Amino acid sequence: MRIVVGGQVEKPEIERLIKEYGENKAEVVVKSDLEAAMLIKSGGADYYFGACYTGGGGALAMAIALLGKSQCATISMPGKPPVKGKVHTAIEQGAKAFGFTGDHKEQAVSILMDALIKK
């Protein structure tokens, strides 16, 4: 599985967490938002992870613009950590780009990687 990290904050830490929780089943690269979204659109990566301060703005703006809202999911927001069931539902519904707040990065990446590995 190929994962690209975009978003506005915590990129190196998100990359590290993907490698930690990925059980050696994920290749990961860090790119700008535009490059990351273009990799998903072109098939050069399978999933996009991005963080910002709201979970949906800077984390997903380019992904939404290039992929469409239906392929993007905000999985956490300030004061609202990710919920495992909602993450699984987003994946089942075809989401490829996931946005979350930087303070929820560990929980978000853990839930996402668990769900994607089991997919």
N, C-alpha and C positions, 0 to 999 in steps of 0.2 A: 504494500500500500504506500502511495506517495502523498505526503502531506506538506503543504506550503504554509508558512507562518507569515501573516500580514499584520494588519492592525497598527495601532499607534504606540502601544506601551508593552513592556515586558517580553519583547521578542526573544532575546537569548534565553530567558528563563523558561518560556513556553517551549522552545526547541529542546531544552534539557529535559523538561517534563515529558514531552512526547517520546523521547528516547528512553526515559526511565520506565514509563508505563507501556511502551510499545512492544515489549517482549521480543525485540529484534525483528518485528514484523512490519516496521515502518521506516521508510526513508524520509528524511525531513530536511527542508531548506528554508532559509529566511529570505524574504524578498520585500520590496516595497508593496504597498497595497495594490497598485496598478499591475505590477508584474505578477503578483500572486494571483489576482483575479484572472488575468490573462492566461496563466498556466492552467487554471481549472477549465476555463472556456475552451482552450485548445486541446485539452486532454493530456497535458504534460504533468498534471498532478490530479490526484483523486479527491482530496479534501483540503479545505482552507480553514485555518484557525486564526482568529484575530482578537486582540483585546484593546479596549479603550476604557475611558472613565464611565461610559454609559452602557456599554455592552452592545450597542447597535449602531451608533453614529460612526466614529472613526474606525471602529472594528470592521464594519461591513459595508460602508458606503460604496466603495468601488466594486465589491462583489455583487451588491444589489444592482448597481448600474449595468454591469456586464453580464450577469447570470440571470437576473430577475429575482424578485422577492421569493418566489416559490422554491428556489434552491438555497435560500439563506435562512438561518434561524438564530435569533438572539436567545441564548440559553441562560444568561444571567444578567441582572441589572443591579444597580446600587440597592443594597438591602434585600435583594431577592436572589439567593444562591441558586445554582443549577439544581433541577429536579430530575432524577434518573429517568422516570417514566416519560417526562416531556422530551428529554434528549432522545430516547429510543423512538418515540413517536416521530420526531423531526427526521430522524434517519430513515425510518420506514416510509415516510412521505417524500423522500427524495432529496432532502437537504444535503448539500455538499460543502457549504460555507457556514461556519459557526462563529458567532461573536459572543464575547463575555467580558466582564469587567476584570481588570488586572488583579484586583484583590481576591477574585474567585478562581484564579488561574489553576491552582493545584487541583481543586475539586472538579473544575470543568474538564481539564485534560484527563484526569483519572476516569471520569464517567464516559467521556467521549471515546477514549482509547479502549475501554472495556467493551463498549457497545460496538465499535467498529471492528474490533478483533473477533467478536462473536458473530458478526454479520456474515 
